[in-house]
């Protein structure tokens, strides 16, 4: 999936442009084999989304809202799954350059994963906020992530790296 280099969100677009340039240097090198690993949002021990992580604290304080319809689709990855995929990529005998999305199998819209995450934490339900209000209060990047972010497929990482990503622990039966 192409990066969001033309996103209306300034920080998201700038970051995507930088990553695209770096990835191109790695994948188009005439002198070395390159592998690019694009990780999803990390969760698990010592991450923002751990029960004691900074995102968990923000959710408990209802500081992460569902903006608009909450249609931004997020791809997550457990840190242990990311490590396993990284080791596999490093040990790979492939001579071809490659790009992999290292994520779990189920990209989810914010409107689905955030309420489940709040329940898992025992936190209050996230507040709902209109796009225009969110734009004024949080900025264009927050609106982008909440309403326009696109999830990715991990099929190539499964096939080539043996990625066996676990489902989001806070989704339970909601998947």
N, C-alpha and C positions, 0 to 999 in steps of 0.2 A: 504494500500500500504506500503510495507517495506520502511524503511528509506534508504538513499543512503550511507550506512556505508562503502561501498567499492569504493566510487567515487575517481577518480584520483585527484580531487581537495582537497588539504590537509585540509583547514579549514572546507569545507563542510563535508568531511568524519569524521573529528574529532568531529564536532558538532553533526552529526548524530549518531555517536557511543555513545556519552554522553547521548543524548536523549533516545536512545534505551535502555541503561542501566537503566536510571531513570524510563522509562515507564515499563520495566520488573519488577522493584521493586514494582511499584504501582499495576500493573495488576496481579501479581503473589503472592501478600500478602495473607497469611493464616489468618491474623487477622483483616483485614479491607477491605471494598469495595472501589475500586479505580476507578476514571474516568480520562481519559486522553483526553485532548482537544488539537488537533493540528490545530492551526490557520493558515490561509493563510496570504499573505502579507496584512497588514492593510492599508486601505485607508479611507478617510473621514477627518473630522476636527482634527487638531492637530496631523496628521500623516505625514510620509515622503512624501506621495503621495497627500497631500492636495495642493491646488493651491499655498500656501505659504510654503510648506514643502521642505526639503532638496533635495529630488529626483526631485521635480519640478524645483528647481534652477539648478540642474545638467543638466536636460534635456534642459533648456533654454540656457545653455552654451555649449550644444552638448557634454557633458562629459559622457553620457551613450550611447554607440554605439549599433548598431545591429552587433553582431559578427557572422561571417560565414553566415549560412542560418537563424540564429535567431530562431532555432527550440526548444529551451528550453521552456517548457510549465509551466506557472505560474498560481497559484490559489490565488485569492485575496479574501478579506472579508472586508466589511464595518465595522467600529468599533462599530456602533450601533447594527448591526446584531451579532457581536461577543459577545457583552454584553448580548443580549437577549438569545443567546444559552448558555452562561455561567450560567446565572441565572436559566435557565431551567435545566441544568445539576446538579446544586447545589440542586435544589428543587425536583429533580427526586426521586421517591419512589423505584426505581430499587434496588434490592439487589445484582445484578451481576456487576462485574467490566466490564468496556467498554472503547473503544477507538473511538473517533469521529474526523472526519476532518471537521472543522468549516470554510467553504469557500463558495464562491458564486457557482452558478451552471455551470459556463462556464470557465473551464481552457483554457487559451489562450497562443499561442506561442508568444514569444517576438516580432517577426517580425510583428505580428498583433496588439498587444496592445500598444507597444511603439510609433509607428507613430500616432496612434489615441490619445494617451495621449499628445504627442507634439502638435497636432492640437488643442486639447481642451485647452491647455495652451497658444496657440498663439505663440508657440515656433518654431524655425526652425526644419525641419525634421532631425531625427537622422542620423548620419553618418554611413556608412557601413565600416566594417573593417574585414580583413581576420583573420582566427583563429590564424595562426602563429604570425601575427603582434600583435593581442590582447594578446596572451600568453606572449609575450615579454614585452608588455607595461602595461598590467593590471594583469597578473598572471593567474594561472590555475583555480582559483575559479571563476573569472569573466567569463572565457570560459565555465565552467561547467554550471553556471546559464543561460548563453545566449544560450547554444546549447544542453544541456543534462538534465536540470531540468525536472522533470515529474509532471504533474498536478495530482490532486486527485479527488476522488468522495466524495460528501457530502451526498449521499443518506441515510446513516444511521443516520446522524444528522437531516436530514429532517424528517425521520420516527420517531425517538425516542425523539428528542428534540424540534420538531416543527420548526426547522430552516426555515426561509423564507428569504433567502438571496437575496438582490437586485442585479441587474446586475451592472457591472462597469459603473459609470456615464459618463465616457469619451468615451465609445464605441458607445453610441447612436444607430444609425441604422446599425452600422458595425458588430453587433452580428449576 
